[in-house]
Amino acid sequence: MVKLPSYNGIMTNDQTDLTQQCRQLLIDNDIPITRPRILLLEILLQHKGPLRIEDVIKMSEGKLALSSLYRIINFLKSTNLISEFQTPDNTKVIELSNLKDNHHHHVFCQTCGAVEDFELNEVIETSLQKEIQKIESLNNISVLSHSLELLSICNPCQSKI
């Protein structure tokens, strides 16, 4: 299980504090500290949600090469510090794992590709879990995880229509 400090969703604008939080995140999870890993974590913590790979590259302002980013992502995925998933249009997206206590899902804008997190209320999530258990039983399988994806047109894109 990944150990994450309690950020309480409140991030300071002070770059020194942000860098220290990233260093501590790596230390707490016994991950060797490198400047590129810290940079990626800073970007993910500042954004507080899923990011497309191309957005991470832009936000790094030339400090991360695409090949390095993929190596860092693969390593941090292997430590369960970040999660990676594909959008409906097969764009790779990453986010920090387990920063939220609750399981969450994603809504995708079909126009601009924006990705946002959302949580189902507890009653719906519980009902969904019961359905998954039925599927497991009927098909003699073990479901490792599930996701719910919503396709949308975000408000900024709707205003352009």
C-alpha positions in Angstrom: 0.0 0.0 0.0 1.3 3.4 -0.9 2.0 5.8 2.0 0.8 9.3 1.2 1.1 12.2 3.6 -2.1 13.9 4.6 -2.4 16.8 2.1 -6.1 17.5 3.0 -6.5 18.8 -0.6 -4.8 22.1 0.4 -1.6 22.8 -1.4 0.7 25.7 -0.7 1.9 28.0 -3.5 5.3 28.0 -2.0 7.5 25.9 -4.4 9.9 24.9 -1.6 7.0 23.4 0.4 5.7 21.6 -2.7 9.2 20.2 -3.5 9.6 19.0 0.1 6.2 17.3 0.0 7.3 15.5 -3.2 10.6 14.5 -1.6 8.8 13.2 1.5 6.3 11.2 -0.7 9.2 9.5 -2.4 11.0 8.9 1.0 7.9 7.5 2.6 7.5 5.0 -0.2 11.2 4.0 -0.3 11.6 5.4 -3.8 14.9 6.9 -4.8 14.7 10.7 -5.2 15.5 12.1 -8.6 14.8 15.6 -9.9 12.6 14.3 -12.8 10.5 12.3 -10.3 10.1 15.3 -8.1 9.1 17.4 -11.1 6.5 15.0 -12.2 5.0 14.7 -8.7 5.0 18.5 -8.4 3.0 18.8 -11.6 0.5 16.1 -10.5 0.1 17.6 -7.0 -0.4 21.1 -8.4 -3.0 20.0 -10.8 -4.8 17.7 -8.3 -6.3 15.5 -11.0 -5.7 13.4 -14.0 -3.4 14.8 -16.7 -2.7 13.8 -20.3 0.9 13.0 -21.0 1.2 15.9 -23.5 -0.1 18.3 -20.8 2.6 17.0 -18.4 5.3 17.7 -21.0 4.0 21.2 -21.6 3.8 21.9 -17.9 7.3 20.7 -17.4 8.5 23.6 -19.6 11.1 21.5 -21.4 12.5 20.0 -18.2 11.1 16.5 -19.0 11.8 14.6 -22.2 9.0 12.3 -23.4 11.3 9.2 -23.2 12.3 10.1 -19.6 8.6 10.8 -18.7 7.6 7.3 -19.8 10.4 5.7 -17.8 9.4 7.7 -14.7 5.7 6.8 -15.2 6.5 3.1 -15.6 8.6 3.1 -12.5 6.1 5.0 -10.4 3.3 2.8 -11.6 5.3 -0.3 -10.5 5.4 1.3 -7.0 1.7 2.1 -7.1 2.4 5.8 -6.6 0.6 6.8 -9.8 -2.2 5.3 -11.9 -2.3 5.3 -15.7 -5.4 4.9 -17.9 -6.6 5.5 -21.4 -9.2 8.0 -22.4 -11.9 6.9 -24.9 -9.8 8.3 -27.7 -6.8 6.3 -26.5 -4.9 9.2 -24.9 -2.7 8.2 -22.0 -3.6 9.9 -18.7 -1.9 9.7 -15.3 -2.8 10.7 -11.8 -1.5 10.2 -8.3 -2.9 7.0 -6.7 -4.8 7.0 -3.4 -4.6 10.8 -2.7 -8.3 10.5 -2.2 -9.6 8.0 0.3 -12.6 7.1 -1.9 -12.7 5.2 -5.1 -13.4 7.6 -8.0 -14.3 7.6 -11.7 -13.6 9.9 -14.7 -15.6 12.2 -17.0 -14.1 13.0 -20.4 -14.8 15.9 -22.7 -15.1 14.6 -26.2 -14.2 18.0 -27.7 -11.1 19.2 -25.8 -10.0 15.9 -24.1 -10.3 17.4 -20.5 -10.5 14.7 -17.8 -12.1 15.3 -14.4 -12.5 13.0 -11.4 -15.9 12.4 -9.8 -17.2 10.2 -7.0 -20.4 8.2 -6.9 -22.5 8.5 -3.8 -22.0 5.6 -1.4 -25.4 4.0 -2.2 -24.6 3.8 -5.9 -21.0 2.6 -5.4 -22.3 -0.1 -3.0 -24.9 -1.2 -5.6 -22.3 -1.3 -8.3 -20.0 -3.4 -6.0 -22.9 -5.9 -5.5 -23.4 -6.2 -9.2 -19.7 -6.9 -9.7 -19.9 -9.6 -7.1 -22.8 -11.2 -9.0 -20.8 -11.0 -12.3 -17.8 -12.7 -10.5 -20.0 -15.5 -9.2 -21.8 -16.1 -12.5 -18.6 -16.1 -14.6 -16.3 -17.7 -12.0 -13.9 -14.8 -12.2 -12.3 -12.3 -9.8 -12.7 -8.6 -10.8 -9.5 -6.7 -9.8 -10.9 -3.2 -10.3 -13.6 -1.3 -12.1 -14.1 2.1 -13.6 -17.0 4.2 -14.8 -16.3 6.6 -17.6 -18.7 9.4 -18.6 -18.3 11.1 -22.0 -19.3 14.7 -22.1 -18.8 18.1 -23.6 -17.4 20.4 -20.9 -19.0 23.9 -20.3 -16.1 25.8 -22.0 -16.5 23.7 -25.1 -20.3 24.0 -25.0 -20.0 27.8 -24.9 -18.1 27.6 -28.2 -20.8 25.7 -30.0 
